[in-house]
Amino acid sequence: MRRSLGAVLLAGLVAACRATPGEFTLLFLGRFPAAAVHGLSWAPDPDNSRLVAFDGALTPIRAITGPDLAAPMAVAAIGDRLLVTERTGEGVLFDTAGHVVREWDSPFIAAVFASGGGTFVAARSPYYIPQFRAEPDTAPLIAVLDTLGRPVAGLATIHVPATAPLTQLANAGAVTVGPDGAIYFAPLIRDEIRKYGPGGDLRWTAKRGLFRAETDPEYLPPHGGQIRVKNALVNIALALGPDGRLYVLGAADSAATSLRLDVVDTASGTILAMRQLGTVPTAVAVDARGQVRTEPVAPLLARTGGRPREPFEPPFALPDLAGDTVTTARLAGTVTLVNFWASWCDPCREEFPPPFPILVGGGRMRAVYRYRGLPYSVLIDRRGRIVERIFGFGGPHEFAALRATIAKEIAAP
């Protein structure tokens, strides 16, 4: 479950400029890669369903949000546009005013997208592996895309582990593309960083020496009804800095609760430096000389200021199961959780098993409210404004936080 506040904060545009010493380019906001466009670093803020633009001093000066942004996980630059990877695996191309240019379907169950030097690629997402499914050993590791996001070629081939349904996990990884079209890939669960030439030839493979031996992922006994898999998480995200070096955000421990930053020479794969980032979500920025600056994420995002609440739109008038029409106007004066679900969606039924009023949308709601997957919920205050957008299926911690938010809204004057 993703908890987020819908809002739009706008500030004046900053003229495009090249990175200079002392002016930083944001590479990662927490675990998520950013992109530089028009002199600003655009970073995903998935918990708040938005993109945030930072200047060279790491001051947030602009944010974009709305129904077309659900839970953005990565941003890549395509000219003066922003290619956003959604948690569910689709790509969405935005201009810097926040308008959707087009959407890209995922070539995999869920993808992470990258671009550079006129080359567009997708890899299996390290942020979301929604189901376990085997794939043939001839499937490409990386999909090369055209300018509309359609697969036109494949690069390298996947590794099929001993437990074939874990193929998605075994081949998920971070990806980025250099200005020369070189492709950098780092598997999520293996201590490797690879460079492929524009033609797909493997240039080098780098290792950190984290493990004496690495094994394929394997199932563990279920716990609490959840499927568990044994494997260490290693690589989270990749980015190329303004100094021309490759920056790798990885795990310092097998559960990825503590992160580290590795700096890699793009010509040889030599690891030049390493910095421990710890357990606090950290923003990582680099200037043109390779000077690294780190800042806690929470204070940076707090500087975005207040976020006005959007109205819940468009209003609806839908029949309930008894045939009576229920309208948005009937919700006025009450704090309401609107949940979008479908009978064929197992997580939807598991998420809200108790009875509650059901309205019949006839399969039209996704086109109307533009959500990207089910279940999807919107918490609305007494004035019909959106308090939070909630994406995906959550667990006890998320529901406890939601209950606290609802209680706070009910208690508010």
C-alpha positions in Angstrom: 0.0 0.0 0.0 1.3 3.4 -0.9 0.2 6.4 1.2 0.3 9.7 -0.5 -0.9 13.3 -0.6 -2.2 14.7 -3.8 -1.1 18.3 -4.5 0.5 20.6 -7.0 3.2 23.1 -6.0 4.4 25.4 -8.7 7.3 27.8 -8.8 9.0 29.8 -11.5 11.1 27.9 -14.1 14.8 28.0 -13.8 16.8 28.5 -16.9 18.8 25.5 -18.2 22.4 25.5 -17.2 25.3 23.1 -17.1 26.5 21.6 -13.8 29.4 23.6 -12.4 31.6 22.9 -9.3 29.6 23.6 -6.2 26.3 23.1 -8.1 24.9 19.6 -7.3 22.9 17.2 -9.4 20.7 15.0 -7.4 21.2 11.3 -8.3 19.0 9.5 -5.7 16.2 10.6 -3.4 16.2 7.7 -1.0 16.2 4.6 -3.1 14.9 6.2 -6.2 17.0 7.6 -9.2 16.5 11.2 -10.3 17.2 12.9 -13.7 18.5 16.3 -14.7 16.4 18.4 -17.1 16.6 22.2 -17.6 19.1 22.7 -14.8 16.8 21.0 -12.3 17.1 17.5 -10.7 13.7 15.8 -10.9 13.2 13.1 -8.3 10.4 10.6 -7.6 8.7 10.9 -4.2 6.5 7.8 -4.3 5.1 8.1 -0.8 3.5 11.4 -1.8 2.7 10.4 -5.4 4.7 13.3 -7.0 7.8 14.5 -8.7 10.0 17.1 -6.9 12.4 19.4 -8.7 15.6 20.5 -6.9 18.0 23.2 -7.9 21.8 23.0 -7.7 21.7 23.8 -3.9 19.2 20.9 -3.4 16.4 23.3 -2.7 13.0 21.9 -3.7 11.4 24.6 -5.9 8.7 22.7 -7.8 6.5 19.6 -7.5 4.1 17.9 -9.8 1.4 15.5 -8.8 -2.0 14.4 -9.9 -4.0 11.3 -10.9 -1.4 10.4 -13.6 1.3 10.0 -10.9 0.5 7.0 -8.7 3.8 5.8 -7.1 6.7 7.0 -9.2 9.9 5.0 -8.6 12.4 6.4 -11.1 12.9 9.3 -13.4 15.0 9.4 -16.6 15.5 12.3 -19.0 14.4 12.2 -22.7 15.5 15.5 -24.0 13.5 18.1 -22.1 10.9 15.5 -20.9 10.7 13.2 -17.9 10.3 9.4 -18.4 8.7 8.2 -15.1 8.7 4.6 -14.0 5.5 3.7 -12.1 5.6 1.1 -9.3 3.2 -1.1 -11.3 5.8 -1.2 -14.2 4.4 1.3 -16.8 6.4 4.2 -18.1 4.8 7.7 -18.3 6.4 10.5 -20.3 5.7 14.0 -18.9 6.7 17.4 -19.9 8.1 19.6 -17.1 4.8 21.4 -16.8 3.3 18.1 -15.6 1.4 17.2 -18.7 1.3 13.6 -19.9 2.8 13.2 -23.3 2.3 9.4 -23.7 2.3 6.2 -21.7 4.6 3.2 -22.3 3.5 -0.4 -21.6 5.9 -2.5 -19.7 7.7 -5.2 -21.7 7.9 -7.3 -18.6 5.5 -8.0 -15.7 6.9 -4.8 -14.2 9.7 -2.7 -15.7 12.1 0.1 -14.7 12.9 2.4 -17.6 16.1 4.3 -18.5 17.4 6.5 -21.4 20.6 8.1 -22.6 22.3 9.0 -25.9 19.1 8.3 -27.9 18.8 4.8 -26.4 15.8 3.7 -24.4 15.7 0.5 -22.4 13.7 -1.4 -19.8 14.8 -4.0 -17.3 12.7 -6.0 -14.8 11.8 -3.7 -12.0 13.8 -4.1 -8.7 11.0 -2.1 -7.0 8.0 -4.3 -7.7 7.9 -8.1 -8.4 4.2 -8.7 -8.3 4.1 -12.4 -9.0 6.3 -15.5 -9.4 6.4 -16.7 -13.0 8.8 -18.8 -15.1 10.3 -17.5 -18.4 12.1 -19.3 -21.2 15.9 -19.2 -21.1 15.9 -17.3 -24.4 14.1 -14.2 -23.0 16.2 -11.0 -23.1 17.6 -9.5 -19.9 17.1 -6.0 -21.1 14.5 -4.7 -23.7 15.7 -2.0 -26.1 12.8 0.3 -27.0 11.8 2.7 -29.7 10.8 6.3 -29.1 7.2 5.2 -28.4 8.4 2.7 -25.8 7.8 -0.4 -27.9 10.4 -3.3 -27.7 12.5 -3.5 -30.8 15.4 -5.7 -29.6 16.7 -7.6 -26.7 20.0 -7.4 -25.0 21.7 -10.4 -23.3 19.6 -13.3 -22.0 18.1 -14.0 -18.6 19.4 -16.6 -16.1 16.8 -19.2 -15.2 17.4 -20.2 -11.6 16.9 -23.7 -10.2 13.5 -22.7 -9.0 12.0 -21.5 -12.3 9.1 -19.5 -10.8 11.7 -17.2 -9.2 13.0 -16.1 -12.6 11.6 -12.6 -12.3 13.3 -12.0 -9.0 16.6 -13.5 -10.3 16.7 -11.1 -13.3 15.3 -7.9 -11.8 17.8 -5.1 -11.5 18.8 -1.5 -11.8 19.6 0.0 -15.2 20.9 3.3 -16.6 22.2 4.4 -20.0 25.2 6.6 -20.8 25.4 9.5 -23.3 27.2 7.2 -25.6 24.5 4.6 -25.5 26.3 2.2 -23.2 24.0 0.3 -20.9 24.8 -0.3 -17.2 22.9 -3.1 -15.4 23.1 -4.3 -11.8 21.1 -7.4 -10.7 19.0 -6.9 -7.6 20.1 -10.0 -5.8 23.6 -10.6 -7.1 26.9 -8.9 -6.4 27.5 -7.7 -10.0 27.6 -4.4 -11.9 27.8 -4.8 -15.7 28.5 -2.6 -18.7 27.2 -3.4 -22.1 28.2 -1.6 -25.3 25.5 0.0 -27.5 25.5 -3.2 -29.6 25.0 -5.4 -26.6 28.6 -6.7 -26.1 29.6 -7.1 -22.5 32.4 -4.7 -21.7 33.1 -5.5 -18.1 31.7 -7.0 -14.9 32.5 -5.5 -11.5 32.1 -7.2 -8.1 32.4 -5.8 -4.6 33.4 -9.1 -2.9 30.4 -9.1 -0.6 29.9 -12.9 -0.6 32.2 -15.9 -0.8 29.6 -17.7 -2.9 26.3 -16.7 -4.4 23.3 -18.9 -4.9 20.0 -18.8 -6.7 17.0 -17.6 -4.8 15.0 -20.3 -3.1 11.7 -20.5 -1.2 11.5 -20.5 2.6 8.7 -22.0 4.7 5.7 -19.7 4.6 5.3 -17.3 7.5 2.0 -15.7 8.4 0.5 -16.7 5.1 3.2 -14.9 3.2 5.6 -16.4 0.6 9.2 -15.9 1.6 12.3 -16.2 -0.5 15.9 -16.6 0.7 18.3 -14.2 -1.0 20.3 -11.1 -0.3 19.3 -7.7 -1.8 22.4 -6.1 -3.3 21.7 -3.4 -6.0 18.9 -0.9 -5.7 19.6 1.9 -8.2 22.1 3.2 -10.7 22.8 6.7 -12.0 25.5 8.5 -14.0 26.9 11.6 -12.3 27.9 14.9 -13.9 31.5 13.9 -13.4 31.0 10.9 -15.8 31.2 8.3 -13.1 28.7 5.6 -12.3 27.1 5.7 -8.9 25.6 2.5 -7.5 23.1 2.5 -4.7 23.3 -0.9 -3.0 22.8 -2.7 0.3 25.3 -2.9 3.1 23.3 -5.7 4.6 21.4 -8.6 3.1 18.0 -7.1 4.0 18.8 -3.8 2.5 18.0 -1.9 5.7 21.4 -0.2 5.5 22.6 1.3 2.2 25.9 2.1 0.7 27.1 4.1 -2.3 29.8 2.8 -4.7 31.5 5.0 -7.2 32.6 3.1 -10.4 34.9 4.1 -13.2 32.9 3.7 -16.4 35.8 2.7 -18.6 37.2 -0.1 -16.5 34.6 -1.0 -13.9 37.0 -0.3 -11.1 35.3 0.7 -7.8 36.9 4.0 -6.9 35.2 4.8 -3.6 32.5 3.6 -1.2 30.5 5.4 1.4 28.1 4.0 4.0 24.8 5.7 4.0 23.2 4.0 7.0 19.5 3.3 7.6 18.0 6.8 7.3 16.6 7.6 3.8 19.3 9.7 2.2 19.5 12.0 -0.8 22.7 11.6 -2.8 24.0 14.5 -5.0 27.2 15.0 -7.0 28.9 18.0 -8.6 30.9 18.2 -11.7 34.2 17.5 -9.8 32.8 14.3 -8.3 32.2 15.8 -4.8 29.4 13.8 -3.1 26.8 15.5 -0.9 24.4 13.5 1.2 21.3 14.9 3.0 18.5 13.2 4.9 15.4 12.9 2.7 12.8 14.0 5.3 14.2 17.6 5.9 14.6 18.1 2.2 11.0 17.2 1.5 9.8 19.2 4.4 11.0 22.3 2.7 8.4 21.8 -0.1 6.0 23.6 2.2 2.3 23.1 2.7 0.3 21.0 0.1 -3.2 22.2 -0.6 -5.8 19.4 -0.9 -7.3 18.7 -4.3 -11.0 18.2 -4.8 -12.1 14.6 -5.5 -13.1 14.8 -9.1 -15.1 14.1 -11.2 -18.2 13.7 -9.1 -20.0 10.4 -9.4 -23.6 9.2 -9.5 -23.6 5.4 -9.3 -26.1 2.7 -8.4 -25.6 0.5 -5.3 -26.5 -3.2 -5.2 -30.1 -2.3 -4.4 -30.4 -0.1 -7.4 -30.4 3.2 -5.5 -28.2 6.0 -6.9 -25.5 7.3 -4.6 -23.8 10.6 -5.5 -20.7 12.4 -4.4 -22.9 15.1 -2.9 -24.2 12.6 -0.3 -20.7 12.3 1.1 -20.5 16.0 2.1 -19.8 16.5 5.7 -18.3 13.0 6.3 -14.8 11.6 6.1 -15.0 8.9 3.4 -12.7 6.2 2.2 -13.5 5.4 -1.5 -12.1 2.0 -2.5 -11.9 0.9 -6.2 -11.9 -2.8 -6.5 -13.0 -5.7 -8.8 -14.4 -9.1 -8.0 -11.6 -10.8 -10.0 -8.9 -9.0 -7.9 -7.8 -11.3 -5.1 -5.8 -8.7 -3.2 -8.9 -6.4 -3.3 -11.1 -9.0 -1.6 -8.3 -9.7 0.9 -7.8 -6.0 1.7 -11.4 -5.3 2.7 -13.2 -8.5 3.7 -15.9 -6.9 5.9 -19.2 -5.7 4.2 -19.4 -2.0 3.2 -21.6 -0.1 0.7 -20.8 -1.2 -2.9 -21.4 1.0 -5.9 -21.4 -0.5 -9.4 -19.1 1.2 -11.9 -19.5 -1.2 -14.8 -15.8 -1.3 -15.5 -15.6 2.4 -16.4 -13.9 3.8 -13.3 -10.3 3.3 -14.4 -10.9 5.5 -17.5 -12.6 8.1 -15.3 -10.2 8.3 -12.4 -7.0 7.1 -14.2 -5.6 4.8 -11.5 -3.0 2.3 -12.7 -4.0 -0.8 -10.8 -6.3 -2.3 -8.1 -6.9 -2.0 -5.3 -6.9 1.8 -5.2 -8.4 4.0 -2.5 -8.9 7.7 -1.9 -9.5 9.2 1.5 -11.8 12.3 1.3 -12.3 14.9 4.0 -15.6 16.5 5.0 -15.2 19.2 2.2 -14.7 16.7 -0.6 -11.0 17.1 -0.8 -8.4 14.3 -1.2 -6.5 13.6 2.0 -4.5 10.6 0.7 -4.3 8.4 -2.4 -3.6 4.8 -1.4 -2.1 2.4 -4.0 -1.9 -1.3 -3.8 -2.5 -3.8 -1.1 -1.2 -3.1 2.4 -0.5 -4.9 5.6 -1.0 -4.2 9.3 1.3 -1.3 9.6 -0.2 0.5 6.6 -3.7 -0.1 7.9 -2.8 1.1 11.4 -1.4 4.4 9.9 -4.6 4.8 7.8 -6.8 4.3 10.8 -4.8 7.0 12.6 -5.2 9.4 9.7 -9.0 8.8 9.5 -9.3 9.3 13.3 -7.4 12.6 13.0 -9.7 13.8 10.2 -12.8 12.8 12.1 -11.5 14.7 15.2 -10.6 17.8 13.2 -13.1 20.8 13.5 
